[in-house]
Amino acid sequence: MRKAGVPVRLIDRVMPRPGARARVLVSAAMMLLALAVLAVAGLTGGSAPKRPVSTAPSARYGPTGTATPHPTGGTPTVFGPAPPKNDPALWLGSNSAPVTVEEFGDFQCPHCASFARRTEPELRRRYVDTGVVRFVWRDYPWIGKESERAAIAARAAARQGRFWPYHDALYAHRFPENSGHLDDDYLRGIAQRLGLDLSRFDADRRDPRVRAQVRREMGFAEALGMSGTPAFLINGTSLFGDQSLTTFVAAIEKARVGR
């Protein structure tokens, strides 16, 4: 089940946006376009003007969405929707890492949970701990209110420097979507187990700026044309779905060499 344009091999590895179940496969060209639009949405057909925006640290993207080495180093540009400013508390790894992996995820998405439990720990060990990769989290809580509630809670934990432990705890257990399990008691229980200041945690969850950050990230994902979760940009090149460790390793190594 997927949104039109997603390759067949991703069917069982990605949580599709609403309405995707009624869609069917389109031509191979459209399949490729669905991937390209992740990196360079807004180049054609939109009413918003094109503008350069900062993104991954080592690639620059042209009209086809194909990564090319940045010729002079420094901050590359992408022509498309401007990404919201990302909180460094949602980064994992060295700021000088040659490869940036941005994940667009939903805390209720089973495929995001599979990636977080099955693949991400090994990627952290191989690449984050060795200074090769910096992970960047971007919220895409499209499944429902509980997704947004969990995203807000994780950002409240980030204000106490505990985003990634909270992220891991949210993905440690899987509940049916929108079943009511991700309620205030459950979210506070995670915070308590992690040793957070609960009064501060509650206050930060109520802060309208935190909710606004989550919604801006979701708007950015939608502007890029994300058709489901998890979705990744690896130095700006798209990778869609809960792919195998081998696939992620190949993509990271390609980005590393192509700087």
N, C-alpha and C positions, 0 to 999 in steps of 0.2 A: 504494500500500500504506500503510495507516494504521490506527490504532486507531479503533474505532467512534465516530462522533460528530464526526470531523474533516471539514470541508467538502471537497467533491470537488476544488476548485481547489488544495488543498494536497497532493494525493497525491504529486506529483513533487518536492515541496520539503521534505519532512520525513522523517526517519528514524523509523519507528514502533517502539514497544516490542515485545518478543518476543510472539508469538501474534497480532499484529495482522493478519497475512496471512489468517487464517481468518475475520476479521470482515467484516461487510457494512454498508452504509449504514443508518442509522436515520432517524427523522423529523427534519424541520427544527428542531423544538424541541429535540431532543436535540443537534443540531449546535451550536446556540447555547449550550446548557448546558455542552458540553465546553469552550467558550472561557471562559464565565463562571467555571467552577470553578477556572481557573488563578489568578484573582485573589482568590476568596473561598471556597476549599475549607474544609471544616470547619463550615460554617454549619448544615447539616442532616444528620441521619442518623448523626452520629459520636458516639462515647462520650466523647471528650475535651471538657472544658468550653471554651466560647468565651472568648477572652481577647484584649485589644487588643495589637497588636504594631506596632513601627515598621516602615515600609517606604519607598516612594518619597516624595520630599520635598514633593509638591504636590497630592496628591489624597487623598480619603477615600472608602471604599467601604461601601456598604450591602448589604442582603440580596440584591439583584439582581446585584451585581458591577458596577454601572454607576458610572463615575467621576463625582464631583461636586466642584466647587471647594471647597477648604478655606476655611471662612468667616472664620477668624481668623488664618490663617497658622500658623507654627510646625510642629511635628511632627505629621503626620496619623496616623490609626490604621486598621488593618485587623483585622477579626475573623476569626481563622483560626489556622492553625499558626504558631507563633513561628519566624521565620527565624533561622538561626544567625548569630552575629556575623561580619560579613564583613571580611576583611583589607583595609585601605586600599591595600595594595600591589597589589590586584586591581582597583583603580579607575583610570579614565582620564578626566581632565578635572577641571574645577573643582568643588569641594565646594559652591559656591554656584550651580551651574548650575540653571536652572529646570526642566530635564527630566532624569530618570534613566532610562536604558535598562539593564535587567538582562537578561543573556543566560544561559540555562541550556543548557550545551553539553557535548559529548563530543568529545574530540580524535581519535576514530576516525570520527566521523560525516561522511559526504561532503557532506551539506547544510550542516552547520556550516562545513566547509572552503570550500564555495562562497560562503557569506555572508562569511566572513573575507577571502576573496580578491577577491570581485567587488563587494560592497556596502559593507562596513565601512570600507574606506579612504576612500571618498567621504564617508561619514557623519562620519568623524573630521575630514576637511578642512572640511566645511561647518559642523559643529555642535560638535565637541569643541574644535577649535582656536579657535573664536570664543566659547567660554564658554557655549554654549547647552545642551549635553548632557554628562552624566557617564555613562560606560559602567561597568557593574559586572558582573564575571564571576562566575557561580555554576556549580560543577561538577555535572554530571549524567552520570557515567561508567558508563552502564548497559550498554554494548555488550559489555564483557568486561574481563578482567584487564589487558590492555594499555591500555585506557582509563583505568583507575585508576592504573596505573603512570605514564602520561603526565601525569595530573592532579597526582600527587604530585611529579613532577619539575618541573612548572611552578610549583608552590607553593614548591619548594626554590629555584628561580630568583628567585621573588618576595622571598625573604629577602635576596637581594642586589640588590633593586631592579630586577630584569630580567624581571618576569613577562610584560609585553606583547611584548618582542622574542622571548621564548621561545615564547609563544602563537603569534606570527606564523610562527616557524620550524617549529613542529609542523604548522601548516596549509599550509606551503609545498609539501609533497609528500604525495601520497595513496598509501596502501598498502592492500591487501585487509585487511578486518577480521580481527583476531585471527590474523594471518599470521606473527607472530613478529618483525616488523620493528622494533617499538617496544621493543627490548630495552635492557639497560643500556648497551651500547656506543653505540647510536644516541643515546640520551638524553644520555649524557656527551659525545658528539661535538657535539651542539648547544650544550651548556654551554661546551665548550672554544672553539667558534667565537665565542661571545658574550663570551669573556673572563672567565668566572666562575672563582672559586676552586673548583677541582674537589674538594679535600678537604672544604671546607665544604659544597659541593653534595651530595656523597655522604653526609656526616653528616646533613644536613637531610632527605634522602630516607629515611634510616633512622629519623628521629625519629617515634615513634608519634603524636605530637600532629599532625603533618602529615597522616598517614593518617586520623586521627580527624576532622580538619577536612573532608577530601574526603568522607568517609562521612556526616558531618552534613549537608553540602550536598545530597548525593544523597537522603538521607532527607527533607529539606525539599521537594525537587522531587516526590518520590513522594507526600508528604502533600498537596501542592497538586493532585495528579492529573495531572501532566504526562504526556502520552501519547506523547511523542517529542522529538526534538531537531532543530533548535534551537527553543527557545521563548523568548519575550521578555515582559517586563513593562515598559511604557512609562508611567511615572508610575502604575504599578499596573494599567494596562489591558493585557490580553493581546493578543499578536500571535504567531501560530504559523506556523513554517516559514520557509524561505528565500524570503522575499517579494522583490518587485522594489524597486529604489531608490525608485521613485515611491510605493510603498505605505508604506515606512518614513518618507519625507519627510512624507507626509500625516499619519501617526500622530504624528510628533514635533511638527509644526506645530499639530495639534489639542491635544496636551498642553500646548504652550507657551502657547497662547491661553487654555486652560481653567484655568490656575492660579488 
